[in-house]
Amino acid sequence: MKKIEFDINRIVRDNVKGLLPYSSARDEYVSDGSDMIFLDANENPYENGVNRYPDPQQRSLKDALATQKGVSSNHMLLGNGSDEVLDLIFRAFCEPKKDNIITLPPTYGMYKVLANTNDIEEKRVLLTEDFQPDLPGIFGAVDENSKIIFLCSPNNPTGNSFDPKKIETILESFNGLVVVDEAYIDFSKKESWVSNLTKYPNLIVTQTLSKAYGLAGIRLGICYASEEIVQILNKIKPPYNVNELTQQRALDRVLDQKKVKTEISNILEGRESLVRALSAVAFVETIYDTDANFVLAKVDDADKRYAQLLAKGIVVRNRSTQPLCENTLRFTVGTETENKKLIKTLQNL
């Protein structure tokens, strides 16, 4: 396939090109830690820990992430969960009623929701039977109004990672943005695509603190991209989209890598135990390869098995409504106690 020469100005929306971002009080004066009297932002002056507006650029948190990821904070944008980050990408680059995006079902359902919300056509190209991108199908669906291809790798709900060669081909041949959603990358031995940002100017990588970092409740998503893309997204993001409590809790967790790595290791051990146990369950027909913190399995009757587990106080996810996922259940890896209960229950059904 022909290698493209990507130009970000070709795909950014015209109204965003000339947009001047809102300048908040905390953008105009950035504290250096000096003992200052702040009378600039109409805040309540009585200290309680959250009476001041948060840093709109989340500098301390970005610096910590930059050190760990080996990437400049200028290549980073933080959002209220990955969903806000994805929505900003739609709003910056996709013209309503005109442009389209390409998704690869079965995949994360929010791509479709955000496309509908922003009035953008979603073109769906099913994964192959082994849950890999169908390159002929993808490039057959691309037209002059195709702005973004979404690749979830490791994929949800299947759990597998996409072939790097296929992702490379898409990055090199698609004259639009390629969003690689790495929500589950911390559970995988595969290298993150963040290390390829300088090689591919059309690459956007999204990650989250909701999975491996155990911070789903604070909503913190991360976008890694070129400085040009980050600057465009900063134009349209709300000025204080990541609150102070989220920033504090996220920074504490990001700096506690020893605990995070221990939990990831425990989850991976639990995943292997779950796979072994599922392979011995009579009604489990197929266990799919996984690089995530969950296991997708095909069973004889997903509706029946889901209901049986629910009656035993165990909630799993029935993914049978998704393409290529007939009669499948998705099992998230829990604590050792939870996993043992699940396994024992499955064996006794």
C-alpha distance (Angstrom), angle and dihedral (degrees) to the residues before:
residue distance angle dihedral
M1 . . .
K2 3.79 . .
K3 3.81 115.2 .
I4 3.80 111.5 -124.5
E5 3.80 130.0 -137.1
F6 3.78 101.7 -133.1
D7 3.82 120.3 -145.0
I8 3.80 115.8 -175.5
N9 3.81 91.7 -159.6
R10 3.79 89.5 64.0
I11 3.78 93.9 64.6
V12 3.81 106.3 31.6
R13 3.82 113.0 103.7
D14 3.80 114.3 -101.0
N15 3.80 94.0 -126.3
V16 3.81 90.2 53.5
K17 3.81 94.3 49.6
G18 3.78 92.5 67.3
L19 3.78 96.9 34.2
L20 3.78 118.9 123.0
P21 3.81 111.4 -148.2
Y22 3.79 120.1 -124.5
S23 3.80 109.8 -94.9
S24 3.80 111.6 -143.2
A25 3.79 127.8 -162.9
R26 3.79 89.4 -104.0
D27 3.80 90.8 53.2
E28 3.80 92.6 53.6
Y29 3.80 95.4 47.8
V30 3.78 119.3 30.9
S31 3.80 113.6 -168.4
D32 3.79 116.5 -122.7
G33 3.79 92.1 -165.9
S34 3.80 95.0 -92.3
D35 3.78 119.1 140.3
M36 3.79 99.5 -99.2
I37 3.79 134.2 164.2
F38 3.80 107.2 -124.1
L39 3.80 111.9 -149.5
D40 3.79 97.6 144.9
A41 3.81 107.7 88.0
N42 3.82 105.4 46.3
E43 3.80 91.3 -115.1
N44 3.79 127.7 157.3
P45 3.84 101.7 -96.4
Y46 3.81 96.3 -147.1
E47 3.79 109.6 102.5
N48 3.81 117.9 -125.4
G49 3.79 100.4 144.7
V50 3.80 96.3 -95.3
N51 3.81 104.6 45.5
R52 3.81 90.6 103.5
Y53 3.79 125.6 71.9
P54 3.82 113.4 -101.8
D55 3.79 123.1 -109.9
P56 3.83 102.5 -82.5
Q57 3.82 90.3 -148.7
Q58 3.84 96.9 42.7
R59 3.82 89.9 -135.6
S60 3.81 99.9 173.7
L61 3.79 92.9 48.9
K62 3.80 92.9 45.0
D63 3.80 91.3 50.0
A64 3.81 90.6 54.1
L65 3.80 92.1 47.8
A66 3.81 91.5 45.2
T67 3.80 91.2 55.4
Q68 3.80 92.5 50.3
K69 3.80 96.7 42.9
G70 3.80 96.9 40.7
V71 3.78 92.9 -126.4
S72 3.81 132.5 115.7
S73 3.80 117.4 -101.9
N74 3.82 86.0 -125.0
H75 3.81 86.3 73.1
M76 3.79 92.1 56.7
L77 3.79 138.7 85.0
L78 3.80 123.6 179.0
G79 3.77 124.9 -152.0
N80 3.78 145.3 -179.2
G81 3.80 90.8 -85.9
S82 3.81 124.3 -37.7
D83 3.79 88.2 -77.3
E84 3.82 91.3 69.7
V85 3.80 90.2 47.3
L86 3.81 90.8 52.0
D87 3.80 91.4 46.7
L88 3.82 91.1 52.5
I89 3.81 89.3 53.1
F90 3.81 90.2 53.7
R91 3.80 92.5 47.8
A92 3.79 94.7 47.8
F93 3.79 99.9 46.4
C94 3.82 111.4 19.8
E95 3.79 122.1 78.0
P96 3.84 111.0 -145.6
K97 3.82 116.8 -114.2
K98 3.81 90.0 8.5
D99 3.80 114.6 56.6
N100 3.79 131.5 59.5
I101 3.78 139.2 -154.9
I102 3.80 129.6 -150.9
T103 3.79 123.6 -131.9
L104 3.80 130.1 -177.3
P105 3.82 110.8 -139.1
P106 2.91 135.6 -122.3
T107 3.79 84.7 56.4
Y108 3.81 145.5 114.8
G109 3.80 108.1 -41.1
M110 3.82 97.6 -141.8
Y111 3.81 92.6 75.9
K112 3.79 88.8 67.1
V113 3.82 93.1 42.6
L114 3.81 92.2 51.2
A115 3.80 91.8 46.0
N116 3.80 89.9 53.7
T117 3.81 92.3 44.5
N118 3.81 91.6 52.6
D119 3.82 93.4 41.8
I120 3.81 92.9 -116.1
E121 3.80 122.8 145.8
E122 3.79 114.3 -114.0
K123 3.79 115.9 -147.5
R124 3.78 110.9 -161.5
V125 3.80 121.2 -152.7
L126 3.80 111.0 -179.5
L127 3.77 120.0 -130.8
T128 3.79 116.6 -111.9
E129 3.80 120.0 -96.1
D130 3.81 89.8 -89.6
F131 3.83 89.9 52.3
Q132 3.82 97.3 -106.4
P133 3.84 129.0 132.2
D134 3.79 113.7 -84.1
L135 3.81 99.2 -134.6
P136 3.84 97.8 -171.6
G137 3.80 89.4 48.1
I138 3.80 92.7 48.0
F139 3.80 96.1 49.6
G140 3.78 90.1 41.9
A141 3.82 88.2 58.8
V142 3.82 95.6 47.2
D143 3.81 116.7 102.9
E144 3.80 135.3 164.7
N145 3.81 91.1 -79.8
S146 3.81 96.5 51.3
K147 3.80 106.0 116.5
I148 3.81 107.4 166.5
I149 3.80 139.5 25.1
F150 3.81 114.6 -161.3
L151 3.80 118.0 -148.1
C152 3.80 117.2 -177.8
S153 3.81 106.6 -161.6
P154 2.99 119.2 -162.6
N155 3.76 80.2 31.9
N156 3.78 127.9 -131.8
P157 3.04 121.5 -115.5
T158 3.81 97.6 11.1
G159 3.83 98.1 49.5
N160 3.82 97.4 -144.3
S161 3.79 128.1 119.8
F162 3.79 121.5 -122.2
D163 3.80 121.8 -112.6
P164 3.85 106.1 -92.2
K165 3.80 90.6 -140.0
K166 3.79 90.6 58.8
I167 3.80 91.3 49.4
E168 3.81 90.0 48.9
T169 3.80 90.7 52.3
I170 3.79 91.3 51.9
L171 3.82 92.4 47.9
E172 3.79 92.9 48.8
S173 3.80 97.3 43.4
F174 3.83 106.1 35.2
N175 3.80 115.5 84.3
G176 3.78 93.8 -151.3
L177 3.79 139.9 58.5
V178 3.80 121.8 -54.1
V179 3.80 112.3 -157.4
V180 3.81 113.4 -161.2
D181 3.80 107.4 -164.4
E182 3.81 107.4 -151.7
A183 3.79 100.9 177.0
Y184 3.81 89.7 138.6
I185 3.82 100.5 35.4
D186 3.83 93.7 114.4
F187 3.81 89.9 67.3
S188 3.80 93.2 51.9
K189 3.80 132.6 83.5
K190 3.80 88.4 -145.8
E191 3.82 118.1 106.4
S192 3.78 117.1 -105.7
W193 3.79 117.1 -110.7
V194 3.82 88.6 -129.7
S195 3.81 86.9 90.8
N196 3.84 89.0 64.1
L197 3.81 99.4 56.4
T198 3.80 94.6 108.2
K199 3.81 91.8 46.9
Y200 3.81 95.8 52.2
P201 3.84 116.3 39.0
N202 3.82 90.7 -172.8
L203 3.83 93.4 56.9
I204 3.79 122.8 110.9
V205 3.81 119.7 179.8
T206 3.79 120.6 -164.9
Q207 3.80 124.1 -163.5
T208 3.79 135.3 169.8
L209 3.79 142.5 -151.0
S210 3.82 89.9 -142.7
K211 3.80 98.5 88.3
A212 3.81 119.8 33.4
Y213 3.80 93.3 16.4
G214 3.80 92.9 51.6
L215 3.81 94.8 -132.5
A216 3.80 102.3 121.8
G217 3.81 89.7 131.9
I218 3.81 96.5 60.9
R219 3.84 96.1 50.2
L220 3.80 108.3 -135.2
G221 3.79 121.8 163.8
I222 3.78 128.2 176.3
C223 3.79 131.2 -148.1
Y224 3.81 120.0 -162.6
A225 3.80 115.7 -167.7
S226 3.79 144.2 126.1
E227 3.80 117.8 -55.5
E228 3.80 88.9 -110.3
I229 3.81 92.9 56.2
V230 3.81 92.6 44.4
Q231 3.81 90.8 50.8
I232 3.80 90.4 52.8
L233 3.82 92.6 49.2
N234 3.81 90.8 47.4
K235 3.79 88.4 58.9
I236 3.78 92.3 65.3
K237 3.80 105.2 29.1
P238 3.84 116.4 107.3
P239 3.83 108.8 -99.0
Y240 3.80 96.3 -119.0
N241 3.80 101.1 27.0
V242 3.84 94.6 141.6
N243 3.79 110.9 55.1
E244 3.80 126.2 -139.9
L245 3.80 96.3 -107.9
T246 3.80 91.0 52.1
Q247 3.79 91.8 49.1
Q248 3.82 92.7 49.6
R249 3.80 95.1 46.5
A250 3.80 92.8 44.2
L251 3.81 92.8 49.9
D252 3.81 92.2 50.1
R253 3.80 90.7 50.9
V254 3.81 96.1 43.8
L255 3.81 90.1 52.3
D256 3.81 91.7 50.4
Q257 3.79 95.2 72.2
K258 3.80 94.2 151.8
K259 3.79 92.1 63.8
V260 3.79 93.4 41.8
K261 3.80 92.3 52.0
T262 3.80 91.2 47.6
E263 3.80 91.4 53.6
I264 3.81 91.7 46.8
S265 3.81 89.8 51.0
N266 3.80 90.8 50.6
I267 3.80 91.2 49.3
L268 3.81 91.6 50.4
E269 3.81 90.6 50.5
G270 3.79 89.2 49.1
R271 3.80 90.0 49.5
E272 3.79 92.0 55.0
S273 3.81 91.5 48.0
L274 3.79 90.5 49.4
V275 3.82 92.1 50.5
R276 3.80 91.2 51.0
A277 3.79 91.7 48.1
L278 3.80 93.7 47.5
S279 3.79 90.9 51.9
A280 3.81 88.4 62.3
V281 3.81 95.8 49.8
A282 3.79 110.5 103.9
F283 3.79 98.2 -142.0
V284 3.84 94.6 48.6
E285 3.79 107.0 98.9
T286 3.82 103.5 176.1
I287 3.79 134.6 13.3
Y288 3.79 112.2 -160.7
D289 3.80 124.1 -142.2
T290 3.78 112.3 -98.7
D291 3.80 138.2 -164.3
A292 3.80 92.2 175.7
N293 3.81 137.3 77.8
F294 3.79 91.4 -93.0
V295 3.77 140.4 60.1
L296 3.80 125.5 -135.6
A297 3.80 113.9 -151.4
K298 3.79 133.1 179.6
V299 3.80 113.3 -135.1
D300 3.79 136.1 -177.2
D301 3.81 95.5 -103.0
A302 3.81 116.5 4.7
D303 3.82 95.9 -172.6
K304 3.79 91.5 52.5
R305 3.80 95.7 45.0
Y306 3.81 92.0 45.3
A307 3.80 90.7 53.5
Q308 3.81 91.9 46.8
L309 3.80 92.4 52.2
L310 3.80 91.1 46.0
A311 3.79 89.7 54.0
K312 3.81 87.7 55.1
G313 3.80 91.8 52.9
I314 3.81 97.1 -101.0
V315 3.81 120.9 123.8
V316 3.81 117.2 -158.9
R317 3.80 129.3 160.6
N318 3.79 122.9 -96.9
R319 3.81 105.5 -148.9
S320 3.81 96.6 177.2
T321 3.80 93.1 116.0
Q322 3.81 90.9 64.6
P323 3.83 122.2 92.0
L324 3.81 114.0 -93.2
C325 3.81 89.7 8.5
E326 3.80 103.5 94.7
N327 3.83 111.8 159.3
T328 3.79 94.9 2.0
L329 3.78 130.3 144.2
R330 3.79 124.3 -162.7
F331 3.80 115.6 -143.3
T332 3.80 117.8 -163.0
V333 3.80 113.4 -150.1
G334 3.80 108.9 -112.3
T335 3.78 134.8 -178.0
E336 3.78 119.2 -53.8
T337 3.81 90.0 -98.8
E338 3.80 92.9 48.4
N339 3.79 92.6 47.0
K340 3.80 92.0 50.9
K341 3.80 90.7 51.1
L342 3.79 91.1 49.3
I343 3.79 93.0 48.5
K344 3.79 93.8 47.0
T345 3.79 90.8 48.0
L346 3.81 92.4 49.8
Q347 3.79 91.0 50.0
N348 3.79 91.4 52.3
L349 3.80 98.9 46.6
